[in-house]
Amino acid sequence: MAEDQDVVGRDLEALRRGIDDLDAEIVELLSRRAELSRRVGALKQGQGEAVFAPAREAELLERVIRLGAGALRPERWRAIYREILSASRALQRPPRIAFLGPRATFGHQAALQRFGAAAEYVPAATNPDVIGEVERGAADFGVVPIENSTEGPVGETQDRLVETELKVCDEVTITVAHCLLARCAVEDVRTVYSHPQAAAQCRRWIAQHLPDRHVVHVASTGLAAERATQEPGAAAIATRLAGEHFELDVLASNIQDVSNNYTRFWVVGPRMSERPTGRDKTAIVFSIRDVIGTLHDLAGVFADARINLSAIQSRPSRRKAWDYVFFVELLGHAAEPHVQAALRAAEQHTVFLKVLGAWPLQAES
């Protein structure tokens, strides 16, 4: 038995030495990569190019996942390279990223998932304020929710995107898992703070487990967690990250009514993604004349161009009562000639048409 343990010990030590040797090689290669990133940053600065290049990063991640197929799952490669790319951007100039604050909100989680730990983060009071931070130059990019898989589109984001000159340049989708957080037991909870959408996504759980509690809506799940620290008998519906950040206990986890609950966020900045990758999306918004068949004719323009419309939603216009605007996502990049031609043809059927942005499709897991 002792001899077997000695053999295992020697084998383990040999494997660890091999790992140490590989770590030394990895550090050397990452150091060389960092130097190249610095040089890329200097060239970009000289040409006035942005540090964040969504198309380039999407192609890089697809290549890494393809090269590493079988060794690690795609999401593991993405997690590793998220931080490598984040550190590389920071060597050039750390981008400032606005999100719905305070920290530990789902918006913060989405921003971290896209830009990594090396970015500088700028919390904003509301989602429209996130866009405002970018408009006034306090942030380089903003991360705003556009759609939840159970509650649908986020109207305040849609309305603000119609007004702004900023463009959508990327997107990120996160799994939404709600927790009940507090510094007291469940039976001692008297008030529950929550963002309205979070409360709506947990309405059945609340009715079953906290039927007579007062639910107070606040601007974000992070603010809900912050409020829960400030009064006895208060709880929050928020992220597990918020529980860690505000030192709250997790009284219950995964309390959302629908287990497959996702929120899609858009990254907005001064311009859309820098170029087509061959796997892109474009978002547009338009309003149409009140004429029978206009929407059908407009859809036909894209069908004739063999452009797939992946999403279409209507929303009341803020310009005129009983008037509607339509938000459409289509496959293809707004810079591609066939997409540009289709958009020009579509304009003939609209009162106004605006390109909200274009970005590379997220790689499949």
N, C-alpha and C positions, 0 to 999 in steps of 0.2 A: 504493500500500500504506500509506504513512504517513498519507495523507488518510483512508483507511478506518479506521485505528487511532484517528485523532482523533475521527471520528464515533462509533465504539464507545465511546471514553473519555467523550465528552460525554453519550451516552445512559446510560452506566453511572452517571455522576455525578448525572444528573437522577433516575434511579431511586433512588439512595441518598438523595438529598435528600427524595424522597417517603417513603421508609422512615423517615428521621429525623423528618419531620413527623408520621407516623402514630405513631411511638414516643412522641413528646411528648403526643399525644392519649391514647394508652393509659395513660401514666403519670398523666395528669390524671384519667382515668376510674377507674383503680385507686385513686388517692388518695381520690376521692369515695366509692368503694365501701368503702374502709377506714374512713372516717368513719361511714358508715351501719352497718358491722359493729360499731363501738364502741358506737353507740347501741343496736343490737339486744342487745349483750352487757349493757349497763346495765339494759335492760328485763328480760332473762332473769334476771339476778342478783336483781332486785327481786321476781321471781315464783318464785324457786327453781328455774328450769328449767335443764336440762343444756346445756352448750355444744355438745355433739355431738348433732345431730339427723339420724339416718340417713334418715328418710323425706323430709325437706325436701331433703337433699343429693341423694338419688336422683332426685327430681323435677327439681331444678335441672340435673343432668347430662343427663338425658333431653332437657330443653328446649334446652340448649346444643348437644348433638349434632344435634338436629333443625334448629336455626337454622344450624349450620355445615356441614350436609350438602353434600358435594362439595368443600369447601375443604380440609378435613383429615379424615383417617380418625378414627373414633370414639375409638380408643385414644389418639390424639394430643390430642384435646380433653380426654379424661379426665386425661391427664398434666398438661396446662396447668392445668386447674381443680383438680386435686388440691393443687397448691401454692398456688393462690389461696385455696382453702378452708382449707388448713392455716394460712396467714398470717392469715386472718380469724379463725379460732378462737383463734390466739395473741394477737390484739388483745383478745379477751374474757378468756381465761385459757388458757394452753397446757395441753391435756390430757396427763396422765401415762399412758403406755402400757406395760404389762408384756408381755414376750415371753420365749421361751426363749433365754437368753443362752449365751455372751457375744455381743457384736455380730457382725454379718455371718452369722448363721444364716438359714435359710429363714424362721423366725418373725420375725426382724428385718426381712427383706426384705418379708414380707407386711404387717407393721405400717407400714413406710415407704410401701408401695403404697397403704395405706388412709388413713393419717393425715398423710403428708407430712413434710417436713424440719423444720417449726416445732414439732412436738410434742416433749414430753420423754419419753425412753425409759428404761424400768426393766428391766434384764435379770434373769431369774430362773433358778434352777438346774435346774428341771424344769418340765414342762408343768403338773402339778398345783400347783406353786408359783406359776405365773403367775396362776392363779385365786386362790390365797391372798393374793397381793400386792394384788389388788383388794378382797378380803374385808376385809383389815385396814386399808384406806385408803391404802396406799402408792402405789397407782395408781388411776386413774379407770376404765380399761378394760384388758382383757387380750386378747391375740391368741393363740389356741391351734389346733393342727391337729386336724381332725375326721376327715378322710378323704383317702387317697391313691389315685390312679386305678389303681395297680398292686398296692399292698400292702393296700388296703382300709381299714376304719375304724381309728382310733387309740383303742385300748381305754382307756388311762390317762386320756384326755380324757373319754371317755364316762362312765367310773366317777366321775370328779370332778364332772361336771355333774349326775349323779343326786343328789349330796350337797349341792351348794351352793344358796344362795338367789339367786345371781346369775342373770341372764337373757341369752340370746343376743339381740343387737340388730342384728347385721350380719354379713356374710361377705365374704371375699375369696379368690379363686383365683389361684394363681401357677403358672407353668411351672417345673418342677423340672429343672434341668440340673446334673449333678454334674461336678466336675473333680477330677483328681488333683493335689494341691498338695505341693510340697516345696522344699527348698533343695539338693537333690542330683539327680543323673541317675536315670532310672527303674531302670537296672541296679544302682544303689547302694541302692535302697530295701530295707530289712529289715523294717520294721514299718509297718503302715497303721492309722491311727486313723480311726474312723468312728462315726457314730450307727448303731444296729442297722438302722433302716429304710433308711438310705442304702446301707449295705453290702448289704442284701438286694436293693435296686434295681440294684446293679452287680455281682451275683454272677458272671454269665457273663464280664464284662470282667475281673474280678479273677482268675478261674480261668484265663483265656487269657493275660493279660499279667503277672500276679503270682502264679503258681500255688503257690509254697511260702512266701509271706510270711505273717508273723504278723499277723492282723487283730484289733485291740483295740477293743472297743466302749466308747464314752463317751457322755455325756448329750446332746451336741448336735454338729452339724457345726462350729459355731464353736469349741467346745472342742477338737474334733479338730484344727482348724487351729492353735490355740494350742499344743497338744501337739507338733505337727510342728515348731514353732520351737525346741523345748527339748531335742532330742536329735539326734545325727547319724544319718543313715539312716532318719529317720522321714518319713512322708508322711501326707496327710490326704485323705479324700473330703469335699469341701465345695463351697461356692459360689465363683464367680469373685470375688464381693465379698469373701469371706473371704481369698482370695489377695491382693487389694489391701490389705485392712486389716492383715493380718499379714505383709505383704511376702514372700510365698511365690511361687515360680514355678509357672506352670500347665504341668505335664508332659503332661497329656492333658485334653481337654475333651469334654463330652457323652458320658461313659462309662456312663451309665445304659443298661440292657438294652432298655428300651422308650422310643422317642423321644418319643411323646406321653405325657409323664409330668407329672401335675398334682397339687398338693395344695390342698385346700380348708381354709380357716381360718375359725373363728368368732370374732367379737368379742363378748366378754362384759362386762357392766356391771350397774349397779344395776337397770335396767329394760329391757324389750324396746323395739323401735322405737316412736316416740311415737304413731304413728297409721297406719292402713291407707293404702296408695297406690293400691290396685287391682291391684297386681302384687307380691304378697308371699308369703312362706313362713312356716310355723309348724312348730316342732319339739316333739314330745312324747315321753315315755318312759312305759311302763306294764308291768305284769305281769298275767298272766291266771290264772284258776283252771284247774286241770288237769281240764278237762271237754271232751269231744269236741265240736268245732264252734265253740268259743268264739272262736277267732281269725277264723274265717269269718264269724261273726255280727258281730264288731266291724268287720271290713272292710265288711260290708254297711251298717253305720250311716253310714259316710262315702260309700258309693256312693249310698245313698238321698238324702243331702244334696247329691249332685253335687259332692263334694269329691275332687279327685284326690290320691292318695297317691303322691308322687314318689320316696320311698325308704323301705324298711323293712329293719331289720337286727336280729338277735337277739344277745344277749350273756349269758353266765352271770351270774346275780345274785350279789352279794357278801354277800347276807343269808342265803341258804339253799342248800345243795348241791343240784344238779340242778334248780335253779329258774332261769328265764330272764327277762330284761327285754327289751322290744322298743323300739327307737328308730325313730320314724316322722317323716318330713317330709311335710307336706301343703301344697297350694297354697291360700293365703288367710291372713288375719291373725287372730290369736287374739282381737282386739277386735271383729271383725265378728260381727253377731248370728247369722248362719247357721252360722259356725264354732263359736261358743260353744254353740249348741244341739246341734250334733253332738258336741262334747266332753262335754257333760252326758249325752247318750244313751250315748256310748261308756263313760263311767265305770261304767255299770250292768253292764258285762261284764268289769270289771277288778278286781284286788285293790287296785291303786293306779294313778293316772294323774297325771302332772305335766307342765305346760307348761314346756318349756325356754326358749322365747323365740319371737319373731317379728321379721321383718326384711324390707326391700324386696329383691326379686329384682335380681340384677345385670343391668345393661343389656347387650344383645347387642352384639357388635362388628360 
